């Protein structure tokens, strides 16, 4: 699994130098701030579109009451909650599917 630090280092972007003043800064902190800004917009109910990558959509899951067999017929209540849905762009989809080294083997297709 790779995190922001690994991804930034892979492209040579951590640390970066400002072209104007020459100060170096951490791109991982900048990316974390960007993702927090995206989360704030989603929390406000807005869609966030990143062109050639995808769209982040807020979706409200309605609360419900379910029976739990562990509690011998007892009921558990789930409150309403907001989750993030992601819809990838066609550019991202084409990019991922044109590279055969990124495809994973299908389950059960071991070739034995």
N, C-alpha and C positions, 0 to 999 in steps of 0.2 A: 504494500500500500504506500502511496506517495502523498506527501503533504505539500503545503504551499512552499515551504523552504526547499524541498527537493525539486519541485517544478521550476522554481525561480533559478536554482543553481544549474539545472539542465540546460537552460537557454542562456546562461551567463548573465543573468539579471540580478544577482544578489551578491554583493552590494552593487548599487549603481552609483555613478557620479553625475552630478548635475552639470549640464553643458555650460551653464552660465557662471556659476561660482566655483565649481570643482569639488564641492562637498559631497561626500558619499552618504547614502542613506539606504535603509533596508526596504527592499520591495515587498517583503512579506508583511511588514506593518502597514504598508500602503494598501496591499491587497485585502488585508483583514479589515481595514477601515472601509474599503469599497464594499465588501460583503456585508458589513454592518449597515451601511447606507442602503443597500438593496433590501436587507431585512426590515429596516424602518419603513421603506416605501411599501413593501408587501403587507406589513402590519397595518398600515393606513388604508389598505384595500386596493392599492394600485398594482397594475401589471408592470413588470420590468422587462424591457426588450433589449437584448444584447445582439446586435446585428451580426449575422453569420455564425451565431452560436446557439441562441434559443431564447425562450420566453419563460420567465418565472411568474406563476399565477397563484394568487391566494385562493384557497378553497376551504369553505367552512364545512366541517363534518358535524352533523346534527347529533346532539346528545341522545342517548338511549338507555334503556334499562334492560339488563340481561340477567338470566338465571344462571347461577353458578353451582355446578354439581359438588364442588368442594365444600360449600357451605350448606349442603343438604337442603336444596330448595330455596336458599336465600337469594336475594337479588342484589345486583351491583349497578350503580348508576354511573354512566359516563357523561360528562358535561360536554357542551359544544366546544369545539376547538378548531383552530386554523392550522392547516398544513400547506406546505409549498408543493405545487405541481410544477414540473418542468417539461416543456415541449421543445425538443431540439429543432433547429432550423434545417431546411433542406440542404444547405451548404455543409453543415456539420454532418448530417446523415450521409451525404455522398462522400465526404472525406473519410469517415470511419469505415465505410463499406468498400472503398476502392483499394484499401491497403490489406493485402492478404495476411501479412504477419500479425495484424491485430485481431484477426478472427479467432474465436475460441472453438475448440472441438465440441460437437454436439454431444449431449449425454447419450450414452449407450452406443455411440459409434466409435468403438475402440479399434476396429479394423482387424480383429482376431479371427 
